[in-house]
């Protein structure tokens, strides 16, 4: 699925409408809406080529873990190290592919 195809426009319209409905029905459950958007993103990414699924799962787990660690870390130096590790992991994936 490419960004310029009618299939993407249909996919985007459906995801946007479902996201809007979920946000209206569950106004205090932001994690529910974010989970739906994550699954929709996985579907879009995997519809291009399923073999790259490991990459998106790796970067999701890496960034989520670093984000959680940043939330608990108060030392500025250690926060910078965590940010560097996240950037290194993501840029390594981009550089390799």
matplotlib code that plots the C-alpha trace (Angstrom):
import matplotlib.pyplot as plt

x = [0.0, 1.5, 0.6, -0.6, -3.0, -6.8, -6.4, -4.3, -7.0, -9.6, -7.4, -6.6, -10.3, -11.4, -8.6, -9.3, -13.1, -12.6, -10.0, -12.5, -15.3, -13.0, -11.9, -15.5, -16.7, -13.7, -12.6, -10.6, -8.9, -6.2, -4.2, -7.1, -7.0, -3.2, -3.2, -5.6, -3.4, -0.4, -2.2, -3.3, 0.3, 1.5, -1.1, 0.0, 3.7, 3.3, 1.0, 4.0, 6.3, 5.7, 9.4, 10.2, 7.8, 10.7, 12.1, 9.0, 8.5, 12.2, 12.0, 8.7, 10.1, 13.3, 11.6, 8.9, 11.6, 13.8, 10.7, 9.8, 13.3, 13.5, 10.3, 12.0, 15.5, 16.3, 20.0, 20.6, 23.7, 21.9, 19.0, 21.3, 22.9, 19.4, 18.5, 21.8, 21.1, 17.6, 18.9, 21.7, 19.3, 16.9, 19.6, 21.2, 18.0, 17.7, 21.3, 21.2, 18.1]
y = [0.0, 3.3, 6.8, 7.8, 5.0, 4.9, 2.0, 4.2, 6.9, 4.3, 2.9, 6.4, 7.4, 4.2, 4.6, 8.3, 7.6, 4.7, 6.7, 9.6, 7.2, 5.6, 9.0, 10.0, 6.8, 6.4, 10.0, 9.0, 5.9, 7.5, 4.2, 2.4, 4.9, 4.8, 1.0, 1.1, 3.5, 1.3, -1.8, 0.2, 1.4, -2.2, -3.3, -0.5, -1.2, -5.0, -4.7, -3.3, -6.2, -8.6, -9.5, -6.1, -6.7, -7.6, -4.1, -2.3, -4.5, -4.0, -0.2, -0.1, -2.1, -0.1, 3.2, 2.2, 0.8, 3.9, 6.2, 4.3, 4.5, 8.2, 8.7, 7.2, 8.6, 12.0, 12.2, 14.3, 12.4, 9.1, 10.5, 11.6, 8.1, 6.6, 9.0, 8.3, 4.5, 5.0, 7.2, 4.7, 1.8, 3.6, 5.1, 1.7, 0.2, 3.1, 2.7, -1.0, -0.9]
z = [0.0, -1.1, 0.2, -3.3, -3.9, -3.5, -1.1, 1.3, 1.1, 2.1, 4.8, 6.2, 6.1, 8.0, 10.6, 11.1, 11.6, 13.9, 15.9, 16.2, 17.4, 19.9, 21.3, 21.6, 23.2, 25.5, 26.3, 29.4, 27.9, 25.7, 25.8, 24.0, 21.2, 21.0, 21.0, 18.0, 16.2, 16.9, 15.4, 12.4, 11.9, 12.1, 9.5, 7.2, 7.6, 7.2, 4.2, 2.3, 3.1, 6.0, 6.3, 7.8, 10.7, 13.0, 12.4, 13.4, 16.5, 17.5, 17.2, 19.0, 21.9, 22.0, 22.0, 24.5, 26.8, 26.5, 27.0, 30.2, 31.5, 30.7, 32.8, 35.8, 35.4, 37.0, 36.2, 33.1, 32.1, 32.2, 30.3, 27.6, 27.4, 27.1, 24.3, 22.5, 22.7, 21.3, 18.5, 17.8, 17.6, 15.3, 13.0, 12.8, 11.4, 8.9, 7.9, 7.4, 5.3]

ax = plt.figure().add_subplot(projection="3d")
ax.plot(x, y, z, "-o")
ax.set_aspect("equal")
plt.show()
